[in-house]
Amino acid sequence: MKQLHTFDEVFDAQKVFRRLLEAMANPGRQCDIRLQSEKLFGEAPDMLALAMTLLDASVSFCAPENPVLTEQIILLTHAKSVSPEQADYLFISSGDLLPTIIETAKKGTLENPHASATCIVKIPDGQTEQQVLLSGPGVDGQTGATVPCDIMQAIGLRDAQEYEYPQGIDYIFLLPESKLLCIPRLVRMEEC
């Protein structure tokens, strides 16, 4: 029997999960999942690595305007594909879709802020970068980071929603070369 993917659903998923936790607990820190994502094929192996780590049949997702990625995620995880308004996880491969998706994404409730969406956004290569300051949970006072312009746009769109504390959406950004950078919902970003 020929095996298409060599991504181990236990050991590789654990490695991706640990790096994701490190990136989420340390906003602005880049964590590498290249070794694990190289074990997958398709147009977005890094997104598939995250999908195989985070999704199962009990959660929902949406990969707007990307039927190929949607089919691959369904085949690998058995997660349910739904509309962006209902999705627990949003796999966004184009920055052009961000304004519409962020406006309609689940933001959680005051009683259940964790019932919000997690947006996984692919950042294209070759972007100009901006120096920013991050503050909030996971950051001791303020910390500096250098981020691509698309991340600044995404955070600006999130902040424009004026979520009531502690509501909001979490961001997982996939940078070139399969690096993760996370900005949780309560972390604030400002230009230096």
Residue pairs with C-beta under 8 A, 6 or more apart in sequence:
4 41
5 39
5 40
5 41
5 76
6 39
7 13
7 36
7 39
7 40
7 48
7 49
7 52
8 39
9 52
12 36
12 39
12 49
12 52
13 52
13 53
15 33
15 35
15 36
16 33
16 36
16 49
16 50
16 52
16 53
17 53
19 31
19 32
19 33
19 180
20 31
20 33
20 50
20 53
20 54
20 172
20 180
20 182
22 29
22 31
23 29
23 30
23 31
23 172
23 180
23 181
23 182
24 138
24 170
24 172
24 182
24 184
25 138
26 138
27 134
27 136
27 138
27 139
27 143
27 145
27 182
27 183
27 184
27 187
28 132
28 134
28 139
28 143
28 144
28 145
28 147
28 181
28 183
29 145
29 181
30 175
30 179
30 180
30 181
31 179
31 180
31 181
32 177
32 178
32 179
32 180
33 46
33 49
33 50
33 178
33 179
33 180
34 46
34 177
34 178
34 179
36 49
37 45
37 46
37 48
37 49
37 178
38 45
38 178
39 45
39 49
40 48
40 49
40 52
42 48
42 68
42 69
42 72
43 68
43 69
44 69
44 91
44 93
44 122
45 178
46 122
46 174
46 178
47 63
47 69
47 91
47 93
47 120
47 122
47 174
48 69
48 72
48 73
48 76
49 178
50 120
50 172
50 174
51 61
51 72
51 73
51 76
51 77
51 79
51 89
51 91
52 76
52 77
54 89
54 118
55 61
55 73
55 77
55 79
55 89
56 77
56 78
56 79
57 77
57 78
57 79
57 80
59 79
59 80
59 88
59 89
60 79
60 80
60 81
60 82
60 86
60 87
60 88
60 89
61 73
61 79
61 80
61 81
61 82
61 87
61 88
61 89
61 90
61 91
62 70
62 81
62 82
62 83
62 84
62 86
62 87
62 89
62 90
62 91
63 69
63 70
63 73
63 81
63 90
63 91
63 92
63 93
64 84
64 90
64 92
64 97
64 101
65 94
65 97
66 91
66 93
69 91
69 93
70 81
73 79
73 81
73 91
74 81
79 89
84 90
84 100
84 101
84 104
84 105
85 104
85 105
85 106
86 106
87 105
87 106
87 117
88 106
88 117
88 118
89 117
89 118
89 120
90 101
90 105
90 117
90 118
90 119
90 120
91 120
92 98
92 101
92 119
92 120
92 121
92 122
93 122
94 122
95 121
95 124
95 150
95 153
95 154
98 121
98 153
98 154
98 157
99 157
101 119
102 119
102 154
102 157
102 158
102 161
102 169
103 161
105 116
105 117
105 119
105 169
106 115
106 116
106 117
106 169
107 116
107 117
107 161
107 163
107 167
107 168
107 169
108 114
108 115
108 116
108 166
108 167
108 168
109 115
109 167
110 164
110 166
110 167
113 166
113 167
113 168
113 185
116 167
116 168
116 169
116 170
116 185
117 169
117 170
118 169
118 170
118 171
118 172
119 154
119 169
119 170
119 171
119 172
120 172
120 174
121 150
121 151
121 154
121 171
121 172
121 173
121 174
122 174
123 148
123 150
123 151
123 173
123 174
123 175
123 176
124 150
124 176
125 176
127 148
127 149
127 150
128 148
128 149
129 146
129 147
129 148
129 149
130 146
130 147
130 148
130 149
130 152
130 191
131 144
131 145
131 146
131 191
131 192
132 144
132 145
132 146
132 147
132 152
132 189
132 190
132 191
132 192
133 142
133 143
133 144
133 145
133 189
133 190
133 191
133 192
134 142
134 143
134 144
134 145
134 183
134 187
134 188
134 189
135 141
135 142
135 143
135 187
135 188
135 190
136 184
136 186
136 187
136 188
137 184
137 186
137 187
138 184
138 187
139 187
144 192
145 181
147 173
147 181
147 189
148 175
151 171
151 173
151 181
151 183
151 189
152 189
152 191
154 171
154 173
155 171
155 183
155 189
158 168
158 169
158 171
158 185
159 188
161 168
163 169
163 185
165 186
166 185
166 186
167 185
168 185
168 186
169 185
170 182
170 183
170 184
170 185
171 182
171 183
171 184
172 180
172 181
172 182
173 180
173 181
173 182
173 183
174 180
175 181
183 189
